């Protein structure tokens, strides 16, 4: 099985959209980050929550576990996709600015802190 499969591509697409949404939100003056980050994943999260909730409502432990496992899988895939997309962005900036990754990340952290206040 290809380690970079269709599921990985889908999550990378979603992570990229979340980053663009978050950037646009910050550029527009800010707001709650969930407004930007949640929409690309909403359909996946809603489906997993529905499975979990249906299991709770029916007293079906198998369905509860399946819903919980879906939610955990989504969280793991979001983290991996963000890391992949972030790594490519970091490499692009490092190559363009000819700075070390540590210097770029230090600048990013300063900007993130300024925009979070």
QUIGIJO-V322693 format. One record per residue. N is the residue number from 0. RES is the residue in one small letter. SS is DSSP state (H for helix, E for strand, L for the rest). D_FIRST is the distance of its C-alpha to the first C-alpha in whole Angstrom. Layout:
BEGIN
n: {N & N}
res: {RES & RES}
ss: {SS & SS}
d_first: {D_FIRST & D_FIRST}
END
This chain:
BEGIN
n: {0 & 1 & 2 & 3 & 4 & 5 & 6 & 7 & 8 & 9 & 10 & 11 & 12 & 13 & 14 & 15 & 16 & 17 & 18 & 19 & 20 & 21 & 22 & 23 & 24 & 25 & 26 & 27 & 28 & 29 & 30 & 31 & 32 & 33 & 34 & 35 & 36 & 37 & 38 & 39 & 40 & 41 & 42 & 43 & 44 & 45 & 46 & 47 & 48 & 49 & 50 & 51 & 52 & 53 & 54 & 55 & 56 & 57 & 58 & 59 & 60 & 61 & 62 & 63 & 64 & 65 & 66 & 67 & 68 & 69 & 70 & 71 & 72 & 73 & 74 & 75 & 76 & 77 & 78 & 79 & 80 & 81 & 82 & 83 & 84 & 85 & 86 & 87 & 88 & 89 & 90 & 91 & 92 & 93 & 94 & 95 & 96 & 97 & 98 & 99 & 100 & 101 & 102 & 103 & 104 & 105 & 106 & 107 & 108 & 109 & 110 & 111 & 112 & 113 & 114 & 115 & 116}
res: {x & x & x & x & x & x & x & x & x & x & x & x & x & x & x & x & x & x & x & x & x & x & x & x & x & x & x & x & x & x & x & x & x & x & x & x & x & x & x & x & x & x & x & x & x & x & x & x & x & x & x & x & x & x & x & x & x & x & x & x & x & x & x & x & x & x & x & x & x & x & x & x & x & x & x & x & x & x & x & x & x & x & x & x & x & x & x & x & x & x & x & x & x & x & x & x & x & x & x & x & x & x & x & x & x & x & x & x & x & x & x & x & x & x & x & x & x}
ss: {L & L & L & L & L & H & H & H & H & H & H & H & H & H & H & H & H & H & H & H & H & H & H & H & H & H & H & L & L & L & L & L & H & H & H & H & H & L & H & H & H & H & H & H & H & H & H & H & H & H & H & H & H & H & H & H & H & H & L & L & H & H & H & H & H & H & H & H & H & H & H & H & H & H & H & H & H & H & H & H & H & H & H & H & H & H & H & H & H & H & H & H & H & H & H & H & H & L & L & L & H & H & H & H & H & H & H & H & H & H & H & H & H & H & H & H & L}
d_first: {0 & 4 & 6 & 9 & 8 & 11 & 12 & 12 & 14 & 16 & 17 & 18 & 20 & 22 & 22 & 24 & 26 & 27 & 28 & 30 & 32 & 33 & 34 & 36 & 38 & 39 & 40 & 42 & 44 & 41 & 41 & 38 & 35 & 34 & 35 & 33 & 30 & 29 & 29 & 26 & 24 & 27 & 26 & 23 & 25 & 28 & 26 & 25 & 28 & 29 & 27 & 29 & 32 & 32 & 31 & 34 & 37 & 36 & 36 & 33 & 31 & 28 & 27 & 29 & 26 & 23 & 25 & 25 & 21 & 21 & 23 & 22 & 18 & 20 & 22 & 19 & 17 & 20 & 21 & 17 & 18 & 22 & 21 & 19 & 21 & 24 & 23 & 23 & 26 & 28 & 27 & 28 & 32 & 32 & 32 & 34 & 37 & 36 & 36 & 34 & 32 & 34 & 37 & 35 & 33 & 37 & 38 & 36 & 37 & 40 & 40 & 37 & 40 & 43 & 41 & 41 & 44}
END
